[in-house]
Structure formats: structure tokens, C-alpha cells
Amino acid sequence: MTNISVTEESVTDGAQPASSSRIAVNQVIRQSVVVQARPRLEQRRPPAPAPAPDQPAPQQSFYESMPGIGRLGSGSADVFYNKWEIGNSDGHTFGINPSATWGETYDLTLTLPLHVISPKEGDTVFGTGLDGAFKYPFTGKMENFIVGAHLYGMGFFGGDDTVASFGGGPFVGYSYRFHPDWIVSGGLLLEITKPNKGDATIEIIPAANVGYNLSESIALNGYLIHCKNLDSDTSDDAYTDIGADVAWIRGAWSLSGGIKTSVGMKNVKSSEVYIGSNWVF
């Protein structure tokens, strides 16, 4: 097996915590499936006042108000560096995950992952794709629950081959603020991944988050994301991401930083640091 083949399998295998597509899905889980604490000063702008009866409504671009969904509510981007080891191969992955969220009653988040996978030996692989997560928050007695689904596609370019990975699945989440400063949340994602070469895999991914508002402008979060491959017939088929981050408000946007590591697979190691920013419109 050549070095580039090892790298391509690692970035398209949904069961690997160091895979590029898994890094993107981890971002989706923290953004859409669980509810994390955010700085309290981070508030959406009020809606624009209605025009006078004799005045035409101002036109908005597609990006400002997506038909059937609502107006652009927030945007974010996290820059990350991931160091990994898979068997006898090691290297690092780095990139950016810019995203935008539309909606008032419903939320639609589109993420454009841009990743570079660089093994210590072998060719560098570039990954890019698109992820869409649709989230429906309930109201009334069910206001702590959300349901949704996400779909993604990623292509990887480098070396002698071009490969692709497609996936997605439904998710459900629950959050509860048991104290003005504390919030706990959990969720479950059923993830189906189909590379253009090889068989599809099905994973069940439960996640939990504990958030704490240290002040009006600072929020802390700790989370666990467990991935279990339902199609695997080996004992070394599950791992857990353990991470923590802090977000603080700075003027019109909030900044964040965090670290995570993966445990549970003997032949795979993955550690990541990231910084990000969130803009509320």
C-alpha cells in the first residue's frame, strides 16, 4: 500500500477520528446537534421595521433572506490544526470551516470545509465540500427539543487519484438550563457515509455538552462525542472525542478557542486545536 493510499483512506473513512470528513461532522455536531453556552451579550439584531403601507418592501438578496427559510442570522469560521497518527503513518491536517446560518423559526446552516491533509511521507491531499444542516427547534412544552438532518459531500484531490465521500443523517437534541449560568445538552446523530470507492458505513454518534456562562461576555463548554461503527466486526471500532472551548465577546463578534483529542482506538491518535469567530447579524 502506498503512502497516498493510506492518506486517502484516512480522509474518507467515516470511522476515523482523523479523517477530514469526520472533522467537518464534528463541527456540525457542536454547532447544530448539541446546544453550547454562548456569551449572553451575543444577541441577534432586531428585525427591520415594516415599510409604510404606501412604500414598496425593500429587496433583499438571496444571501440576506433565503426563500422559505428566513434572513441571515449568523456566520462563523473556525481555523484548526489536527495532528494524527494512523498505524505507521502520521501527519497533520489543517483548514477552515466557514459557515452561515439562516432562519428565524427554522435554522439552515451551510458549511464549506476547506482542508489540507499532509502526511509525513507521501503526497498532500486537498479536501473541500459542502455540508447543510437543517434544524427545527420546538416550542411550548417541547421547547427543549430539536430535530434535524444534515447532508454533506467532500472531494479529495492529490496524488494519482481523486476520491469523494458523501454522507448525512437525522439527528435529535435536548437542552436544559437548570441554572442561569449552567446549560446541559445532548444529542444523537445517525450517520451514513458512502465513499465513491467501497461500501457504505453506518455510525451512531451520541454527544453531550456542559456549558457555563462565566460572565455576560465569557462562556465555557466541555463536550463528549462518541462514534460507534455499526457495520464493524472488530473490537477496535469506536472512539470518543473529548474537547473543551471558551468563547468571549469582542465588539460586534465573539471569538473562541478550543482543544480536543480522540481516545479509544489503539492504532489511531488524533489531537486538534482550533480558534474561531462568530458574527451575529
Backbone torsions as a table, in degrees:
resi	resn	phi	psi	omega
1	MET	NA	129.9	-179.2
2	THR	-80.6	164.9	-179.2
3	ASN	-62.7	-39.6	-178.6
4	ILE	-67.5	-32.3	177.2
5	SER	-66.0	-39.1	176.8
6	VAL	-60.7	-43.9	-178.1
7	THR	-65.2	-43.3	-178.0
8	GLU	-65.1	-39.9	177.9
9	GLU	-64.7	-37.5	-177.5
10	SER	-69.0	-33.3	-176.4
11	VAL	-86.1	-15.0	-179.8
12	THR	-109.2	-10.3	179.8
13	ASP	-80.5	112.4	-177.0
14	GLY	-64.0	-18.0	-178.0
15	ALA	-82.3	-5.8	-176.1
16	GLN	-97.6	126.8	179.3
17	PRO	-66.6	-20.2	179.8
18	ALA	-90.4	-2.8	-178.2
19	SER	-68.7	147.0	-177.8
20	SER	-64.0	-41.1	178.7
21	SER	-66.3	-32.3	178.0
22	ARG	-69.6	-34.9	176.1
23	ILE	-61.8	-40.5	178.6
24	ALA	-66.8	-41.3	179.6
25	VAL	-66.1	-36.5	176.1
26	ASN	-57.3	-40.1	177.7
27	GLN	-64.8	-40.1	178.5
28	VAL	-62.1	-42.7	-179.1
29	ILE	-62.0	-45.9	-178.8
30	ARG	-70.8	-24.7	-177.4
31	GLN	-90.9	-36.0	-170.8
32	SER	-118.4	-32.6	-172.7
33	VAL	-86.4	-50.3	175.6
34	VAL	-96.7	158.7	177.8
35	VAL	-104.4	117.1	179.9
36	GLN	-98.9	153.2	175.6
37	ALA	-66.5	138.1	177.0
38	ARG	-125.2	154.3	176.0
39	PRO	-55.9	133.9	-175.8
40	ARG	-65.7	-25.5	179.0
41	LEU	-74.6	-7.4	179.5
42	GLU	-84.7	96.7	-176.0
43	GLN	-125.9	145.7	176.5
44	ARG	-69.2	149.6	176.8
45	ARG	-67.2	150.7	177.7
46	PRO	-68.2	153.6	179.5
47	PRO	-64.8	151.8	179.8
48	ALA	-65.7	143.5	179.4
49	PRO	-64.6	149.5	179.6
50	ALA	-67.4	141.2	179.1
51	PRO	-67.9	158.1	177.0
52	ALA	-61.4	151.8	-176.6
53	PRO	-55.4	-31.8	-177.1
54	ASP	-93.2	7.8	-179.5
55	GLN	-113.5	138.3	177.7
56	PRO	-70.4	148.7	178.6
57	ALA	-68.3	135.6	179.7
58	PRO	-64.4	140.4	179.4
59	GLN	-76.1	140.6	177.5
60	GLN	-119.6	146.0	178.8
61	SER	-72.0	165.0	177.8
62	PHE	-56.5	-36.5	-176.6
63	TYR	-73.8	-25.9	179.6
64	GLU	-83.1	-32.1	-179.2
65	SER	-146.5	99.2	-177.7
66	MET	-76.1	126.8	-177.6
67	PRO	-53.8	130.7	178.1
68	GLY	79.1	-5.5	-178.1
69	ILE	-117.0	-53.5	-178.8
70	GLY	135.3	-169.0	-174.3
71	ARG	-85.7	162.0	176.9
72	LEU	-65.0	122.5	-175.5
73	GLY	-103.7	-37.2	-177.6
74	SER	-158.8	161.5	174.6
75	GLY	-139.1	152.8	-179.1
76	SER	-151.8	164.0	174.8
77	ALA	-157.8	132.6	174.4
78	ASP	-121.6	133.9	176.9
79	VAL	-102.6	129.8	-173.2
80	PHE	-131.5	160.4	171.8
81	TYR	-134.5	122.7	-177.3
82	ASN	-121.7	124.6	176.0
83	LYS	-104.2	129.7	-173.9
84	TRP	-136.4	158.0	171.5
85	GLU	-136.4	128.9	177.9
86	ILE	-129.4	104.1	-175.6
87	GLY	62.7	-122.7	179.4
88	ASN	-94.1	4.1	-179.0
89	SER	-106.8	140.7	176.0
90	ASP	-141.9	165.6	-178.4
91	GLY	171.6	-159.2	179.4
92	HIS	-144.9	156.8	176.4
93	THR	-126.9	135.9	175.5
94	PHE	-142.5	159.5	-177.9
95	GLY	171.0	-162.6	-176.7
96	ILE	-142.2	145.4	178.7
97	ASN	-123.0	77.1	177.8
98	PRO	-73.8	143.5	-179.3
99	SER	-148.9	161.7	176.9
100	ALA	-140.5	145.3	-177.7
101	THR	-123.8	128.3	175.5
102	TRP	-110.8	157.7	170.4
103	GLY	122.7	156.0	174.7
104	GLU	-121.4	-58.2	172.7
105	THR	-83.4	-43.5	177.4
106	TYR	-106.8	154.8	177.4
107	ASP	-119.1	130.0	171.8
108	LEU	-122.9	118.3	-179.9
109	THR	-113.7	125.6	176.3
110	LEU	-110.7	129.3	-178.5
111	THR	-123.2	137.5	-179.9
112	LEU	-117.6	85.8	-179.7
113	PRO	-69.1	135.7	176.5
114	LEU	-129.5	105.1	-170.1
115	HIS	-124.6	148.7	175.0
116	VAL	-124.4	121.6	-178.6
117	ILE	-108.6	117.5	-173.8
118	SER	-124.4	102.3	175.8
119	PRO	-75.1	157.8	178.0
120	LYS	-62.9	-36.5	175.8
121	GLU	-127.7	131.5	-179.1
122	GLY	117.4	-177.4	-175.5
123	ASP	-84.1	149.5	173.6
124	THR	-75.4	139.0	179.9
125	VAL	-116.0	135.1	178.2
126	PHE	-106.5	134.5	179.9
127	GLY	-124.2	136.6	175.3
128	THR	-147.4	156.2	-177.5
129	GLY	-172.1	-162.0	179.3
130	LEU	-147.4	132.2	177.1
131	ASP	-124.2	132.9	176.0
132	GLY	-122.2	126.4	179.2
133	ALA	-121.3	122.6	178.6
134	PHE	-107.5	126.3	-174.7
135	LYS	-127.1	133.4	177.1
136	TYR	-116.4	109.4	175.8
137	PRO	-87.0	134.0	178.5
138	PHE	-77.8	166.5	176.9
139	THR	-127.5	175.0	179.4
140	GLY	68.2	-137.8	-177.4
141	LYS	-66.3	-18.5	-178.4
142	MET	-102.0	19.4	-170.5
143	GLU	-66.4	-15.5	178.7
144	ASN	-85.3	-5.8	-176.6
145	PHE	-103.3	149.6	170.3
146	ILE	-137.3	151.3	172.6
147	VAL	-131.7	158.5	179.8
148	GLY	-179.1	-171.6	178.8
149	ALA	-155.6	155.4	175.4
150	HIS	-137.6	152.2	177.8
151	LEU	-134.5	143.4	178.5
152	TYR	-147.4	158.9	171.4
153	GLY	-143.0	136.2	178.3
154	MET	-135.0	139.7	175.4
155	GLY	-115.9	145.4	-177.1
156	PHE	-124.7	130.3	-172.7
157	PHE	-128.2	127.6	178.9
158	GLY	159.1	150.6	-179.4
159	GLY	70.3	-144.0	-175.8
160	ASP	-91.6	-14.2	-173.5
161	ASP	-124.9	156.7	169.7
162	THR	-117.9	126.9	-178.0
163	VAL	-124.6	163.6	-179.0
164	ALA	-141.4	156.7	177.7
165	SER	-138.2	134.2	-180.0
166	PHE	-127.3	147.4	-178.7
167	GLY	-170.3	-173.9	179.8
168	GLY	147.5	-179.3	178.8
169	GLY	164.0	173.4	-179.4
170	PRO	-82.6	157.7	174.9
171	PHE	-144.1	159.4	176.1
172	VAL	-138.5	145.4	-178.6
173	GLY	-142.3	159.7	179.6
174	TYR	-143.2	138.5	177.7
175	SER	-136.4	151.4	-178.9
176	TYR	-149.8	123.3	175.4
177	ARG	-97.3	98.4	-176.0
178	PHE	-86.9	-4.9	178.3
179	HIS	-152.8	150.1	-179.8
180	PRO	-53.5	-26.0	-177.4
181	ASP	-102.9	-9.7	-172.8
182	TRP	-120.8	139.1	173.5
183	ILE	-138.2	138.0	174.5
184	VAL	-119.9	145.7	179.7
185	SER	-150.1	156.7	177.9
186	GLY	-148.5	163.5	-179.9
187	GLY	-162.4	169.6	-179.1
188	LEU	-142.0	126.3	179.1
189	LEU	-118.6	132.4	172.3
190	LEU	-102.2	111.2	-170.9
191	GLU	-109.7	125.9	175.9
192	ILE	-112.5	123.2	-178.0
193	THR	-120.2	131.0	179.9
194	LYS	-130.4	105.8	172.4
195	PRO	-75.6	158.4	178.5
196	ASN	-72.3	-12.0	174.1
197	LYS	-126.4	116.4	179.1
198	GLY	111.4	179.6	-176.2
199	ASP	-87.5	158.6	175.4
200	ALA	-74.7	151.8	175.3
201	THR	-123.7	151.4	177.8
202	ILE	-121.1	129.3	179.0
203	GLU	-125.3	147.1	170.3
204	ILE	-110.2	127.7	-170.8
205	ILE	-127.8	93.4	171.3
206	PRO	-82.0	150.7	-179.1
207	ALA	-144.6	151.8	177.9
208	ALA	-142.3	146.1	-179.1
209	ASN	-139.0	139.7	172.2
210	VAL	-119.9	122.9	-178.7
211	GLY	-119.0	147.2	-177.7
212	TYR	-138.7	127.2	175.0
213	ASN	-88.8	100.3	-179.1
214	LEU	-66.1	-33.2	176.7
215	SER	-157.4	-173.9	177.3
216	GLU	-65.0	-23.6	-173.3
217	SER	-114.1	-3.4	-177.0
218	ILE	-129.8	132.1	177.6
219	ALA	-130.3	140.1	179.4
220	LEU	-116.8	146.5	177.9
221	ASN	-140.9	142.1	169.2
222	GLY	-128.5	140.6	-173.4
223	TYR	-145.4	157.8	173.6
224	LEU	-128.9	133.5	176.2
225	ILE	-130.3	115.4	-176.1
226	HIS	-106.5	130.9	-179.2
227	CYS	-116.4	123.5	179.7
228	LYS	-124.1	119.2	178.7
229	ASN	-82.1	113.3	-176.8
230	LEU	-76.4	-15.0	-178.5
231	ASP	-95.1	-5.7	-174.9
232	SER	-80.5	145.0	176.2
233	ASP	-111.5	18.7	177.9
234	THR	-111.3	161.2	179.8
235	SER	-79.2	-25.5	-178.0
236	ASP	-94.0	63.7	-170.9
237	ASP	-123.8	9.8	-177.2
238	ALA	-138.0	152.9	177.2
239	TYR	-151.4	166.9	-179.3
240	THR	-131.7	129.1	170.3
241	ASP	-86.1	127.8	176.2
242	ILE	-117.1	123.8	-175.7
243	GLY	-148.1	165.6	177.3
244	ALA	-149.2	148.1	175.5
245	ASP	-149.3	164.8	178.4
246	VAL	-131.9	139.5	178.0
247	ALA	-126.6	137.6	177.5
248	TRP	-140.4	146.1	-175.1
249	ILE	-82.7	139.2	176.5
250	ARG	-138.5	95.1	179.9
251	GLY	66.9	-121.4	-175.4
252	ALA	-87.1	-1.2	179.9
253	TRP	-142.9	164.4	176.6
254	SER	-110.4	147.0	177.6
255	LEU	-110.2	154.3	-179.4
256	SER	-145.9	158.6	175.6
257	GLY	-151.1	149.0	-178.0
258	GLY	-162.5	176.2	180.0
259	ILE	-147.0	145.5	175.2
260	LYS	-147.1	156.4	176.4
261	THR	-140.9	158.8	-179.3
262	SER	-113.8	136.2	179.4
263	VAL	-130.8	153.5	173.3
264	GLY	118.8	-16.4	178.7
265	MET	-113.8	123.5	-173.7
266	LYS	-65.0	-37.2	-173.3
267	ASN	-99.1	5.8	-178.2
268	VAL	-131.6	130.4	174.2
269	LYS	-126.4	141.3	-178.5
270	SER	-151.4	122.6	177.0
271	SER	-131.1	141.2	-172.0
272	GLU	-142.5	141.2	169.3
273	VAL	-121.9	148.5	-178.6
274	TYR	-151.4	152.5	172.2
275	ILE	-130.1	149.8	-176.7
276	GLY	-151.7	175.8	179.2
277	SER	-145.0	147.8	179.7
278	ASN	-132.2	130.2	179.0
279	TRP	-113.9	130.8	177.8
280	VAL	-108.2	124.5	-173.8
281	PHE	-97.7	NA	NA
